[in-house]
Amino acid sequence: MSGPRDIHAYLAEFEDIPGTRVYTASRARQGYWMNQFAMSLMQAENRERFKADERAYLDAWPLSEEQKQALLDRDYNRCLDLGGNIYFLAKLFSTDGLSFLQAVGTMTGMSPQDYQAMMVAGGRSPQGVRSIREKR
């Protein structure tokens, strides 16, 4: 039997998975206001205010400049890195008129059609790089 595991070492292992961002408590804390912003888009009046002046709307939230820029750029991968949760961010791409499939397709560098075909065929192959650190 092994002793207690260092929780910080355990959580650091999640950062070694290529192309995957595990939504940890740390990410949740970091992205709290980004996700609250996204949830605000559930109200039509907030969507209209956001669409009228995105920067001004974001400036009203206690977001980092990096978070604001990722949202303005619609860089969803960067948003995830900065604590965004894909289910909250769905409110943003819905505001833009994108389906979940279209938005997630942009995160992979694939067309929505190619992304959909890949997922219907079973998803990405487990073969390939499995560790960023070990490059294997």
Disulfide bonds with the S-S distance in Angstrom:
none
